[in-house]
Amino acid sequence: MNLPAFDNLRLELRRGCLVLAVLAKLRSEHHGYALAKALREGGLEIDENTLYPLLRRLEDQKLLASAWRVEDKRNKRFYRLSAEGRAALAWLLEEWRNINSAVERLSTVSMATGRRKA
Amino acid sequence: MKREPTNEELLDRYIHAVKMMLVLPPDKMEDIGAEVRSNLESQVEDQARVLGRELHPDEVSALLKRHGHPMKVALRYRDAPERGLISPALFPLYWFTLRAVFAVWVTIRVIVSVFAFQGASPAGTILLNFGRDVLLAGIIIPAGVTLLFAIWEQLEFKFHYSERWKPEALRPVPPRPQPPKPRPMVQFIGQIAWLIFLALALYSPSFFWVWGGRGVFSPSEALYATRFAVWLLAFLVISQSWLRYTRFAAARWRQALRIGLVVSGVALAIVLLWTGDLLVPGPKWDPTQAKPLATLNQMLAGVMVLACLLVALAFLRTLIGLIRRWSRHPHTAHLTS
């Protein structure tokens, strides 16, 4: 894709999806680095300088809870979904499915109309 | 010999630099610092596991470089939502205001400089003062406009004025201005009267004296010598407007005539300005009128210079438009009126 605005469009599209993916992954407890790895392995590359501040913001919004704990002789901060976070995740996933099916439907209709016109 | 920093020292330095740039309460700063360190240590461990050995300092250095400049890392942790001095919503208006204020200021300063030049101030001094003032304005105007918009932005952020609007309170749409009805006869009579007046003013000294100071002032020799050219130019300008009105000649010929008139008018104005004052003491010269005469000459010359500048700018704009049109559609581009 050579569009100069593509990177910005992609960034905008990913922003909301990242929050959803992070919340979904934190249904089980992870520390930051393990979470970044898990997201990467799941096909969602995320810069650590984006992930850590995002985790902090979600914690400020009471969607996550965190605690420092020693693992492998090192202090690590573990994050998990709070009760509010679980409710928010359910709501967001519902919203995501609605958006996804709407976009799917709209793009299918547009393509079919385009083919008829052609 | 200078000792290279160890892996631990590199990490310590990096974390310290990040913390220094956080500008947050100390406990929060420590917490973020510890988390960034934990993440970096995990990365170092991971890489060491893959390589099967401890990392060298240059490898840790490369890892830190990849992680980003401490300032960039710290900026991501700002508590406040990302907000500049002027928000993106307000920026287009800010940019427009900045350019408009600067343009108005430069226009006024150019006019003042032109009149100052006609007032016999040395050209070098005027140019120097103009350059200095433009430089100062280039600092003061952006600073002032930015300050005003920053205050507006702060107030907006605090009080959300823009959310308190009501559609009913918006100004009603003004009625669309109707183009003036063409009144060719009135226009024609006015133009003929103007040509007669100009001929009398240029050719009858007594008429000129009544008009220009009851014999105290007279036209200069240059103005006297070129009076036919001045009158002819006025006549052609008026004729040209009639050609356009009646669509008598093809557009390209009307355009060519207009260009010719502009060039002749500017050339004539330059010649007249070059020869000096347009008005000189008349047969009933009164020495107490020396200052009014000087002011009058200064005003006339200033107006002529400004007119030439405006005409030159308009001409340049038309020319650029023509060139653009021609380059886009070389086969269909033609001169239009």
Interface residues (C-beta under 8 A of the other chain):
Chain A: H31 G32 Y33 A34 A36 E48 N49 T50 Y52 P53 R56 W68 D72 R74 N75 K76 R77
Chain B: I32 A34 E35 V36 S38 N39 E41 S42 Q43 E45 D46 H67 G68 K72 V73 R76 Y77
